[in-house]
Amino acid sequence: MPKNIIRLIGEGFSSYFKNLVVVLPFLFQIILVAITGTLAMFLFAKTLNLQLFDLVLQKLTAEQLQEVFISAFSASETISKLVFLFVLSFLIVLLISSYFIPGAIGMMLSVFKSNKKPSLKEMNEYGKRFFWRYFFLQLIINVFFFVLASIIFLPVLLSNSSAWAIVLFIILFIALIIFYIFFILAPFVLIVKDSFVFQSIKQSFILTKKNFWALINLGALYFVMSAIVQIIPYVGSILSALIINPALNLSIVLFCIERS
């Protein structure tokens, strides 16, 4: 493992514990997304005429649940409502993220460039400044990969040969993940370099191509740390979201500053 990657991880955690305020944008985002998800779940259930608590209390088998949902999905009007709710929920979550994530990255940028304690004022400034650029960047990336995944996987899922379909599905899934890696740095480049949407995507490709294995090593180490932390009962996922994830973002911000 290259020493530089270990240093980046060390800097990420060190900067995190010295500037705990950087966790606040992530905390605010998690709370608002959780509220949105809860409301969306009940709206989905209402649209399907399902009583979620009744389903839980009845302790239906998998086959019984499948029958309930198939009958609920049978009407075309219901499907159109569900699609609308899904798109609406996705856009609301994206709008929430488009304020807090640029705000978080901006706070982290000030940690490394200005060598000062970040504040919620900076979160607000960066959140407002990059709101629409981040929104359209993530919208383009998400829609692009949704369409691409649909084109790739739909023929496989409709295939009659199950064994062949499973093998092809795995190969295509891995290829899609590798391709997605080239887009990961785009949101960070957008804020760190004050770029436009398509410029940040282009720069993300260039940076990733030059530092592909460094990014893989960095992501793999953080993934292992996150997996270990999430083993902790009850609070593992929360600790991962509020410690590991911000530290990872700090490491990536420093990575973009040093290598771009």
C-alpha positions in Angstrom: 0.0 0.0 0.0 1.6 3.4 -1.0 2.6 5.5 1.9 0.8 8.5 0.3 -2.5 6.8 0.6 -1.9 6.0 4.3 -0.9 9.7 4.8 -4.2 10.8 3.1 -6.2 8.6 5.4 -4.3 9.9 8.4 -4.8 13.5 7.3 -8.5 12.7 6.8 -9.1 11.5 10.3 -6.7 14.0 11.9 -8.5 16.9 10.2 -11.9 15.5 11.1 -11.2 15.3 14.9 -9.6 18.7 14.8 -12.6 20.2 13.0 -15.6 18.3 14.2 -17.9 21.0 12.9 -17.5 19.4 9.4 -19.8 16.6 10.5 -22.8 18.9 10.8 -23.7 19.1 7.0 -23.7 15.3 6.9 -25.8 15.2 10.1 -28.3 17.7 8.7 -28.5 15.8 5.4 -29.1 12.5 7.1 -31.9 13.9 9.2 -33.7 15.6 6.3 -33.2 12.6 4.0 -34.5 10.2 6.7 -37.6 12.4 7.0 -38.1 12.5 3.3 -37.7 8.7 3.1 -40.2 8.1 5.9 -42.8 10.3 4.2 -42.1 8.7 0.9 -42.6 5.2 2.4 -46.0 6.1 3.8 -47.1 7.8 0.5 -46.0 4.6 -1.4 -48.0 2.5 1.0 -51.0 4.8 0.7 -50.8 4.7 -3.1 -50.8 0.9 -2.9 -53.6 0.9 -0.4 -51.3 -1.0 2.0 -51.2 -0.7 5.8 -47.5 -1.1 6.6 -48.1 -1.8 10.3 -50.8 -4.4 9.5 -48.4 -6.1 7.2 -45.8 -6.2 9.9 -48.2 -7.4 12.6 -49.7 -10.1 10.4 -46.2 -11.6 9.9 -47.0 -12.6 6.3 -44.7 -15.1 4.6 -42.6 -14.1 1.6 -45.1 -15.7 -0.8 -48.0 -13.9 0.8 -46.2 -10.6 0.7 -45.4 -11.2 -3.0 -49.1 -11.8 -3.7 -50.1 -8.6 -1.8 -47.7 -6.4 -3.7 -48.5 -8.0 -7.1 -52.2 -7.3 -6.7 -51.4 -3.7 -5.5 -49.2 -3.1 -8.6 -51.7 -4.5 -11.1 -53.3 -1.1 -12.0 -51.5 1.0 -14.5 -52.7 4.2 -12.7 -51.0 2.9 -9.6 -47.7 2.4 -11.4 -47.8 5.9 -12.8 -48.4 7.3 -9.3 -45.5 5.3 -7.9 -43.2 6.5 -10.7 -44.2 10.1 -9.9 -43.6 9.6 -6.2 -40.2 7.9 -6.9 -39.0 10.8 -9.1 -40.3 13.4 -6.7 -38.5 11.7 -3.8 -35.3 11.4 -5.8 -35.4 15.2 -6.7 -36.1 16.2 -3.1 -33.2 14.1 -1.8 -31.0 15.6 -4.6 -32.1 19.1 -3.7 -31.2 18.5 0.0 -27.8 17.0 -1.0 -27.1 19.9 -3.4 -27.0 22.3 -0.5 -25.3 20.3 2.3 -22.6 18.4 0.3 -21.1 21.4 -1.5 -21.3 23.1 1.9 -19.4 20.2 3.6 -16.8 20.2 0.8 -16.3 23.9 1.0 -15.8 23.7 4.8 -13.2 21.0 4.2 -11.5 23.1 1.5 -11.0 25.9 4.0 -9.4 23.4 6.4 -6.6 22.6 4.0 -6.3 25.8 2.0 -6.9 28.4 4.7 -5.7 26.3 7.6 -8.5 27.7 9.8 -11.5 26.3 11.7 -14.4 26.0 9.3 -17.8 27.4 10.2 -21.5 26.9 9.3 -21.3 30.3 7.6 -18.9 28.7 5.1 -21.3 25.8 4.7 -24.0 28.2 3.8 -21.8 30.2 1.4 -20.6 27.2 -0.5 -24.0 25.5 -0.3 -25.7 28.5 -2.0 -22.8 29.2 -4.4 -22.6 25.7 -5.8 -26.2 24.6 -5.3 -27.4 24.5 -8.9 -24.1 23.4 -10.4 -24.0 20.4 -8.0 -27.7 19.7 -8.6 -27.3 19.5 -12.4 -24.0 17.6 -12.1 -25.6 14.9 -10.0 -28.7 14.9 -12.1 -26.7 14.3 -15.3 -24.6 11.5 -13.7 -27.6 9.7 -12.1 -29.8 9.9 -15.2 -26.9 8.8 -17.4 -26.2 5.8 -15.3 -29.9 4.9 -14.9 -30.3 4.9 -18.7 -27.0 3.1 -19.2 -27.9 0.4 -16.6 -31.3 0.0 -18.2 -29.9 -0.5 -21.6 -27.3 -3.0 -20.4 -29.2 -5.0 -17.9 -32.7 -5.2 -19.4 -31.8 -7.7 -22.2 -30.0 -9.8 -19.6 -32.9 -9.8 -17.2 -35.3 -10.8 -20.0 -33.0 -13.6 -21.1 -34.3 -17.2 -20.9 -30.9 -18.7 -20.1 -30.6 -18.1 -16.3 -27.0 -19.4 -15.9 -25.7 -17.3 -18.8 -27.7 -14.3 -17.6 -26.2 -14.4 -14.1 -22.7 -14.6 -15.4 -23.3 -11.7 -17.9 -25.0 -9.7 -15.2 -22.0 -10.0 -12.9 -19.5 -9.0 -15.6 -21.6 -6.0 -16.7 -22.2 -4.9 -13.1 -18.4 -4.9 -12.4 -17.8 -3.0 -15.7 -20.4 -0.4 -14.7 -18.9 0.1 -11.3 -15.4 0.6 -12.8 -16.8 3.1 -15.3 -18.6 4.9 -12.4 -15.4 5.3 -10.6 -14.3 7.8 -13.2 -17.2 10.1 -12.2 -16.6 10.0 -8.4 -14.2 13.0 -8.3 -16.5 15.2 -10.3 -18.4 16.8 -7.3 -15.1 17.4 -5.5 -13.5 19.0 -8.6 -16.5 21.1 -9.1 -16.0 22.8 -5.7 -12.2 22.5 -5.3 -11.5 24.0 -8.7 -14.7 26.1 -9.0 -15.4 24.4 -12.3 -18.5 24.1 -14.4 -20.5 20.9 -14.7 -19.0 19.3 -17.8 -15.5 20.6 -17.0 -15.6 18.8 -13.6 -16.7 15.6 -15.3 -13.8 15.9 -17.7 -11.3 16.7 -15.0 -12.6 13.7 -13.0 -11.8 11.4 -15.9 -8.3 12.9 -16.2 -7.6 12.7 -12.5 -9.0 9.1 -12.2 -7.1 7.9 -15.2 -3.8 9.2 -13.7 -4.5 7.9 -10.2 -6.8 5.0 -10.7 -5.1 2.5 -8.4 -4.5 5.1 -5.8 -8.3 5.9 -5.7 -9.1 2.1 -5.6 -6.7 1.7 -2.6 -8.1 4.7 -0.8 -11.7 3.6 -1.3 -10.9 0.0 -0.4 -9.3 1.0 2.9 -12.2 3.2 3.8 -14.7 0.5 2.8 -13.0 -2.0 5.1 -13.0 0.5 8.0 -16.7 1.3 7.4 -17.6 -2.4 7.2 -15.8 -3.1 10.5 -17.5 -0.1 12.3 -20.9 -1.2 11.0 -20.5 -4.5 12.9 -21.1 -2.5 16.1 -24.7 -3.2 17.2 -27.2 -0.4 17.0 -24.8 2.5 16.4 -22.5 1.0 13.7 -24.2 2.6 10.7 -24.5 6.0 12.4 -20.8 6.0 13.4 -19.9 5.1 9.8 -22.0 7.9 8.4 -20.8 10.5 10.9 -17.1 9.6 11.2 -15.9 7.4 8.4 -17.8 9.2 5.6 -16.6 12.7 6.6 -13.0 11.5 7.0 -13.2 9.9 3.5 -14.5 13.2 2.1 -11.6 15.1 3.7 -9.1 12.6 2.2 -10.7 13.0 -1.3 -10.7 16.9 -1.0 -7.0 16.8 -0.1 -6.4 14.3 -2.9 -8.0 16.7 -5.4 -6.0 19.7 -4.1 -2.7 17.8 -4.3 -3.1 16.0 -7.6 -5.1 18.4 -9.8 
